[in-house]
Amino acid sequence: MLENIRLAFQGIWAHKMRSFLTMLGIIIGIAAIIAIVSTIKGTSEQIKENLIGAGNNTVSIDLYDGDSVYNPNWSMSNAKPPLLTDEQKATVLTIDHVEKVTFYYKQDSVYNIYYGDKTFQGGTVLGIDQEYLETNGYSIRSGRNFMQRDYDTYKKVCLLDSNATENIFLGKNPIGQVIEIGSEPFTVIGVIQQSENYALKIESYEDYQNYYTSVAGIVMIPDTDWPIVYQFDMPQNLVIKADSTDNMSKAGTDAAKLLNGYIPMTGTKKSNFTYKANDVMEQVRNLQQLSDSTNNQLILIASISLLVGGIGVMNIMLVSVTERTKEIGLKKAIGAKKSVILGQFLTEAAVLTSLGGIIGVVLGIGLSYLMSRVSQTPTAISMPAIMVSVAFSTLIGVIFGLLPSVQAANLNPIDALRSE
């Protein structure tokens, strides 16, 4: 085998231009496939990162009233919404793949926050427990976090994110300042920031509309203070953190199913309230499926180059058999078996296409990075695609080199020696 490989490289080097032109179809096909697959993979990872962040693994679970997220200001239901308990939180933590869980109250598009004569409009107020910041990737940028005594004594303190800080205080240091939420005074004790892995990616006007309240800013208060500001009963939603991205869907679905089991019946009727997980992984899969058809067509078109390259390999190997007819006849005359001749020509064809495949992989990687730089689209090199491409190029050499190799092995030694 090693001798056959040495002879194959010797033959390729002896006919450099012819060998390169023969490999060209393989090189172009492999390079195109590597570039396309790398771009597809990079785009898929970017979609996933935009929707769920780079490894935050959090799933939001909201209470729905029919088909819409429950809002006490707009609800048409006369039934009392279910309330969550500490016991239920502990039970959610026992679900497989759930690492953390936090309960919180939420009021969007608020217009009742004041600082002096300035009104903060359009933002969000959250009533959070002590696990909320860590679960959602927040850290304290300045000031301090809520402490247990703040919860126990119903202390009127709050945290602001950077957007709320800028919109309310216009660059002024907010720590120690007092704002009014409704008619209640709250002292700002800290400014928070969210890790880039959790931060929203707003890249279009549609994203801006979806996340407007988060852009306006978020004000957080201890959940024990919630009834002080909002007198009516409001149910909590929750966020869970899964142990991996792949387990997010299952963890979210299982948590929602568990909480739905606690919702009481309304008389003899099933309650209109349900907990639903925001399955962003399903959104990722749906977006990826939309492009699968186009991507497969592109790969199919690129594969045509491999077919053309394979035909070129067959053609050049037939020429090689014709050129080396006397050599084949001499080898057979001194006792070379058919299998030896067959193996030599198959090895030469496989080495030729494998070399083309390797060059194509290198060119494809470079092409994918060039496309990424020019079009500002992400790319991610796929090792399985590289290995499959090289193996496939070798297989092409074996398949299309088989006919010339069999022809060479079946030559009559006397006729071969007499050929001109």
Phi, psi and omega per residue, in radians:
M1 nan -0.799 -3.129
L2 -1.101 -0.656 3.109
E3 -1.141 -0.684 3.098
N4 -1.103 -0.713 3.121
I5 -1.131 -0.719 3.121
R6 -1.085 -0.761 3.121
L7 -1.132 -0.625 3.125
A8 -1.110 -0.803 3.118
F9 -1.153 -0.617 3.105
Q10 -1.113 -0.731 3.105
G11 -1.168 -0.692 3.114
I12 -1.103 -0.751 -3.119
W13 -1.194 -0.569 -3.134
A14 -1.222 -0.443 3.130
H15 -2.247 1.132 -2.991
K16 -1.048 -0.888 -3.077
M17 -1.135 -0.779 -3.134
R18 -1.097 -0.717 -3.135
S19 -1.146 -0.712 -3.138
F20 -1.129 -0.771 3.127
L21 -1.114 -0.584 3.093
T22 -1.166 -0.690 -3.121
M23 -1.345 -0.245 -2.968
L24 -1.009 -0.747 3.125
G25 -1.085 -0.715 3.098
I26 -1.123 -0.792 -3.112
I27 -1.045 -0.846 -3.111
I28 -1.109 -0.772 -3.129
G29 -1.094 -0.832 -3.137
I30 -1.139 -0.765 3.140
A31 -1.054 -0.749 -3.139
A32 -1.116 -0.754 -3.124
I33 -1.142 -0.779 3.129
I34 -1.064 -0.782 -3.133
A35 -1.110 -0.757 -3.131
I36 -1.154 -0.832 -3.125
V37 -1.095 -0.709 3.138
S38 -1.126 -0.702 3.119
T39 -1.181 -0.724 3.105
I40 -1.058 -0.822 -3.127
K41 -1.115 -0.736 3.127
G42 -1.107 -0.719 3.115
T43 -1.136 -0.706 3.121
S44 -1.097 -0.734 3.108
E45 -1.146 -0.630 3.121
Q46 -1.174 -0.702 3.078
I47 -1.041 -0.811 -3.123
K48 -1.101 -0.739 -3.125
E49 -1.167 -0.686 -3.140
N50 -1.114 -0.611 -3.079
L51 -1.504 -0.679 -3.028
I52 -2.107 -0.020 -3.076
G53 1.423 2.953 -3.081
A54 -1.599 1.293 3.022
G55 1.743 0.289 3.127
N56 -1.357 -0.518 3.016
N57 1.030 0.509 -3.133
T58 -1.708 2.533 3.126
V59 -2.231 2.201 3.079
S60 -1.530 2.405 3.105
I61 -2.195 2.050 -3.048
D62 -1.988 2.672 3.054
L63 -1.489 2.184 -3.137
Y64 -1.857 2.483 2.994
D65 -1.915 1.647 -2.994
G66 1.313 -2.110 -3.104
D67 -1.716 -0.008 -3.067
S68 -2.122 2.657 3.051
V69 -1.069 2.348 -3.064
Y70 -1.125 2.287 3.038
N71 -2.382 2.044 -3.072
P72 -1.078 -0.388 -3.131
N73 -1.317 -0.387 -3.039
W74 -2.140 -0.036 -3.049
S75 -1.157 2.395 3.090
M76 -1.677 -0.039 -3.090
S77 -1.499 2.417 3.079
N78 -1.558 -0.179 -3.111
A79 -1.282 2.607 3.116
K80 -1.394 2.231 -3.107
P81 -1.190 2.648 3.131
P82 -1.221 2.602 3.099
L83 -1.991 2.524 -3.110
L84 -1.588 2.667 -3.094
T85 -2.184 2.884 3.089
D86 -1.108 -0.579 3.112
E87 -1.132 -0.687 3.109
Q88 -1.169 -0.653 3.086
K89 -1.065 -0.771 3.123
A90 -1.092 -0.619 3.118
T91 -1.211 -0.696 3.109
V92 -1.050 -0.652 -3.138
L93 -1.125 -0.346 -3.138
T94 -1.477 -0.122 -3.137
I95 -1.189 2.470 3.114
D96 -0.981 2.378 3.050
H97 1.309 0.057 3.081
V98 -1.629 2.108 -3.137
E99 -1.688 -0.685 -3.100
K100 -2.491 2.716 3.071
V101 -2.552 2.486 3.107
T102 -2.415 2.425 3.048
F103 -1.801 2.537 3.139
Y104 -2.702 2.697 2.978
Y105 -1.695 2.669 -3.112
K106 -2.545 2.358 3.044
Q107 -2.302 1.994 -3.105
D108 -1.603 2.795 3.029
S109 0.896 0.906 -3.095
V110 -1.386 2.637 3.116
Y111 -2.322 0.342 -3.052
N112 -2.087 0.527 3.088
I113 -1.950 2.269 -3.038
Y114 -2.315 2.531 2.969
Y115 -2.336 1.830 -3.023
G116 1.120 -2.179 3.117
D117 -1.707 0.202 -3.119
K118 -1.765 2.395 3.120
T119 -1.896 2.296 3.077
F120 -1.659 2.018 -3.028
Q121 -2.063 2.509 2.981
G122 1.514 -0.009 -3.120
G123 -1.530 -2.873 -3.089
T124 -2.206 2.444 3.007
V125 -1.960 2.275 3.109
L126 -2.083 2.408 2.966
G127 -1.839 1.932 -2.914
I128 -2.013 2.701 2.992
D129 -1.602 -3.065 -3.037
Q130 -1.337 -0.196 -3.137
E131 -1.646 -0.138 -2.977
Y132 -1.111 -0.842 -3.043
L133 -1.091 -0.824 -3.103
E134 -1.156 -0.739 -3.120
T135 -1.079 -0.648 -3.068
N136 -1.721 0.227 3.007
G137 1.324 0.447 3.103
Y138 -1.620 2.594 3.012
S139 -2.361 2.832 -3.127
I140 -1.475 2.087 3.112
R141 -1.481 -0.637 3.061
S142 -2.690 2.744 -3.094
G143 1.401 -2.548 -3.100
R144 -2.384 2.932 3.110
N145 -1.573 2.983 3.001
F146 -1.146 2.509 3.065
M147 -1.973 2.918 -3.109
Q148 -1.055 -0.638 -3.130
R149 -1.164 -0.463 3.079
D150 -1.114 -0.659 3.107
Y151 -1.280 -0.756 -3.051
D152 -1.180 -0.588 -3.068
T153 -1.784 0.137 3.138
Y154 0.959 0.687 -3.097
K155 -1.195 2.352 -3.089
K156 -1.513 1.477 3.124
V157 -2.236 2.788 -3.111
C158 -2.588 2.806 3.038
L159 -2.060 2.567 3.101
L160 -2.146 2.543 2.960
D161 -1.493 3.055 -3.033
S162 -1.122 -0.603 3.140
N163 -1.160 -0.798 3.114
A164 -1.115 -0.679 3.121
T165 -1.037 -0.805 -3.118
E166 -1.185 -0.732 -3.082
N167 -1.247 -0.552 -3.110
I168 -1.543 -0.782 -2.973
F169 -1.865 -0.103 3.035
L170 0.907 0.819 3.078
G171 1.606 -0.180 3.122
K172 -1.324 2.562 3.111
N173 -1.114 2.075 -3.047
P174 -1.497 -0.253 -3.033
I175 -1.081 2.199 -3.141
G176 1.569 -0.194 3.106
Q177 -1.334 2.719 -3.104
V178 -1.965 2.236 3.028
I179 -2.045 2.784 3.090
E180 -1.867 2.246 3.015
I181 -1.940 1.924 -2.919
G182 1.229 -2.100 3.077
S183 -2.004 0.214 -3.074
E184 -1.797 2.305 3.128
P185 -1.400 2.300 3.084
F186 -2.203 2.350 3.139
T187 -1.597 2.262 3.107
V188 -1.333 2.097 -3.111
I189 -1.941 -0.177 -3.112
G190 -2.902 2.718 3.033
V191 -2.032 2.298 -3.059
I192 -1.922 2.768 3.024
Q193 -2.438 2.646 -3.085
Q194 -1.853 2.456 3.095
S195 -0.998 2.577 3.128
E196 -1.040 -0.497 3.134
N197 -1.128 -0.438 -3.085
Y198 -1.800 -0.264 -3.002
A199 -1.164 2.587 3.121
L200 -1.252 2.475 3.050
K201 -1.746 1.835 -3.124
I202 -1.817 1.820 -3.023
E203 -2.106 0.064 -3.137
S204 -2.678 2.927 3.114
Y205 -1.144 -0.564 3.096
E206 -1.106 -0.740 3.074
D207 -1.055 -0.725 -3.132
Y208 -1.066 -0.735 3.124
Q209 -1.138 -0.694 -3.119
N210 -1.167 -0.609 -3.014
Y211 -2.038 0.492 -3.046
Y212 -1.012 -0.756 -3.070
T213 -1.130 -0.572 3.090
S214 -1.246 -0.590 3.099
V215 -1.177 -0.697 3.131
A216 -1.103 -0.642 3.098
G217 2.344 2.792 -3.109
I218 -2.206 2.331 3.028
V219 -1.995 2.227 -3.117
M220 -2.014 2.381 3.069
I221 -2.235 2.781 3.068
P222 -1.055 2.463 -3.091
D223 -1.116 -0.377 3.100
T224 -1.244 -0.327 3.114
D225 -1.531 -0.131 -3.045
W226 -0.997 -0.807 -3.136
P227 -1.118 -0.345 3.118
I228 -1.204 -0.662 -3.092
V229 -1.564 -0.790 -3.093
Y230 -1.972 1.849 -2.975
Q231 -1.247 -0.478 -3.094
F232 -1.409 2.734 3.087
D233 -1.214 2.295 3.095
M234 -2.304 2.259 -3.131
P235 -1.270 2.743 3.088
Q236 -1.616 2.637 2.910
N237 -1.811 3.137 -3.125
L238 -2.560 2.792 3.009
V239 -2.227 2.303 3.042
I240 -1.987 2.687 3.055
K241 -2.021 2.126 -3.136
A242 -1.520 2.840 -3.112
D243 -1.346 -0.245 3.074
S244 -2.759 2.810 3.126
T245 -1.064 -0.699 -3.090
D246 -1.144 -0.421 -3.095
N247 -1.686 0.080 -3.096
M248 -1.071 -0.819 -3.077
S249 -1.062 -0.825 -3.103
K250 -1.154 -0.768 -3.136
A251 -1.084 -0.758 3.137
G252 -1.141 -0.764 3.129
T253 -1.109 -0.756 -3.137
D254 -1.137 -0.684 3.132
A255 -1.158 -0.754 3.112
A256 -1.101 -0.727 3.134
K257 -1.102 -0.711 3.122
L258 -1.095 -0.815 -3.110
L259 -1.184 -0.576 3.097
N260 -1.130 -0.449 3.097
G261 -1.200 -0.322 3.130
Y262 -1.559 -0.223 -3.085
I263 -1.267 2.147 -3.091
P264 -1.303 2.734 3.066
M265 -1.253 2.619 3.044
T266 -1.712 1.628 -3.018
G267 1.163 -2.095 3.093
T268 -1.778 0.057 -3.087
K269 -1.748 2.645 3.048
K270 -1.261 2.406 -3.101
S271 -1.119 2.596 3.099
N272 -1.401 -0.152 -3.128
F273 -1.528 2.417 3.047
T274 -2.552 2.566 3.005
Y275 -1.620 2.326 3.130
K276 -2.280 2.393 3.104
A277 -1.481 2.413 3.051
N278 -1.402 1.579 -3.004
D279 -1.411 1.479 -3.120
V280 -1.207 -0.465 3.097
M281 -1.115 -0.589 3.072
E282 -1.159 -0.659 3.069
Q283 -1.100 -0.722 3.108
V284 -1.045 -0.832 -3.117
R285 -1.092 -0.697 -3.132
N286 -1.130 -0.745 3.131
L287 -1.149 -0.677 3.129
Q288 -1.186 -0.640 -3.138
Q289 -1.165 -0.518 3.133
L290 -1.079 -0.550 -3.091
S291 -1.720 -0.071 -3.088
D292 -1.048 -0.770 -3.088
S293 -1.061 -0.837 3.129
T294 -1.108 -0.751 -3.130
N295 -1.081 -0.742 3.139
N296 -1.125 -0.640 3.105
Q297 -1.143 -0.697 3.115
L298 -1.104 -0.743 3.122
I299 -1.132 -0.689 3.124
L300 -1.096 -0.752 3.116
I301 -1.086 -0.748 3.118
A302 -1.124 -0.575 -3.135
S303 -1.182 -0.398 3.096
I304 -1.063 -0.604 3.089
S305 -1.066 -0.618 3.106
L306 -1.161 -0.681 3.100
L307 -1.110 -0.777 3.097
V308 -1.072 -0.736 3.113
G309 -1.097 -0.678 3.111
G310 -1.109 -0.710 3.103
I311 -1.114 -0.667 3.097
G312 -1.109 -0.681 3.110
V313 -1.116 -0.769 3.125
M314 -1.063 -0.746 -3.117
N315 -1.084 -0.843 -3.086
I316 -1.198 -0.555 3.108
M317 -1.241 -0.613 3.049
L318 -1.116 -0.699 3.071
V319 -1.103 -0.723 -3.136
S320 -1.097 -0.707 3.103
V321 -1.083 -0.748 3.133
T322 -1.101 -0.760 -3.117
E323 -1.161 -0.522 -3.020
R324 -1.916 0.475 -3.115
T325 -1.039 -0.792 -3.139
K326 -1.118 -0.703 3.112
E327 -1.040 -0.734 -3.141
I328 -1.159 -0.742 3.130
G329 -1.083 -0.704 3.129
L330 -1.121 -0.748 3.131
K331 -1.105 -0.715 -3.132
K332 -1.239 -0.569 -3.137
A333 -1.167 -0.536 -3.135
I334 -1.655 0.209 2.971
G335 1.918 0.103 3.119
A336 -1.158 2.314 -3.133
K337 -1.417 2.870 3.104
K338 -1.019 -0.692 -3.091
S339 -1.106 -0.570 3.130
V340 -1.200 -0.809 3.121
I341 -1.115 -0.767 3.129
L342 -1.045 -0.812 -3.128
G343 -1.094 -0.664 -3.129
Q344 -1.106 -0.826 -3.094
F345 -1.286 -0.616 3.062
L346 -1.124 -0.728 3.116
T347 -1.087 -0.731 3.134
E348 -1.087 -0.731 3.121
A349 -1.162 -0.727 -3.129
A350 -1.162 -0.729 3.116
V351 -1.110 -0.728 -3.140
L352 -1.045 -0.829 -3.116
T353 -1.308 -0.592 3.099
S354 -1.114 -0.746 3.093
L355 -1.079 -0.722 3.061
G356 -1.089 -0.673 3.111
G357 -1.109 -0.746 3.139
I358 -1.129 -0.786 3.090
I359 -1.072 -0.702 3.118
G360 -1.093 -0.672 3.112
V361 -1.104 -0.834 3.132
V362 -1.051 -0.799 3.127
L363 -1.124 -0.684 3.131
G364 -1.122 -0.703 3.106
I365 -1.104 -0.797 3.106
G366 -1.095 -0.701 3.138
L367 -1.133 -0.676 -3.136
S368 -1.136 -0.703 3.104
Y369 -1.203 -0.626 3.102
L370 -1.144 -0.781 3.098
M371 -1.065 -0.689 3.133
S372 -1.106 -0.731 -3.125
R373 -1.191 -0.744 -3.065
V374 -1.273 -0.787 -3.041
S375 -1.654 -0.029 -3.128
Q376 1.013 0.602 3.071
T377 -1.891 2.568 -3.107
P378 -1.265 2.743 3.068
T379 -2.417 2.638 3.112
A380 -2.546 2.056 -3.091
I381 -1.245 2.293 -3.123
S382 -1.788 1.930 3.118
M383 -1.095 -0.732 3.076
P384 -1.012 -0.683 3.130
A385 -1.123 -0.657 3.118
I386 -1.127 -0.838 -3.105
M387 -1.141 -0.723 3.130
V388 -1.134 -0.681 -3.113
S389 -1.116 -0.812 3.137
V390 -1.126 -0.761 3.117
A391 -1.095 -0.688 -3.123
F392 -1.180 -0.674 3.119
S393 -1.139 -0.654 3.072
T394 -1.119 -0.726 3.127
L395 -1.092 -0.658 3.092
I396 -1.055 -0.735 3.115
G397 -1.071 -0.712 3.141
V398 -1.173 -0.783 -3.083
I399 -1.166 -0.902 -3.069
F400 -1.394 -0.264 3.070
G401 -1.575 -0.105 -3.065
L402 -1.166 -0.813 -3.105
L403 -1.061 -0.871 3.093
P404 -1.075 -0.638 -3.115
S405 -1.170 -0.738 3.098
V406 -1.123 -0.704 3.120
Q407 -1.067 -0.746 3.133
A408 -1.146 -0.739 -3.100
A409 -1.163 -0.472 -3.070
N410 -1.640 0.055 3.127
L411 -1.107 2.428 3.044
N412 -1.325 2.150 -3.057
P413 -1.010 -0.645 -3.126
I414 -1.160 -0.802 3.132
D415 -1.134 -0.636 -3.135
A416 -1.134 -0.760 -3.123
L417 -1.188 -0.499 -3.110
R418 -1.496 -0.168 -3.075
S419 -1.211 2.606 3.112
E420 -1.721 nan nan
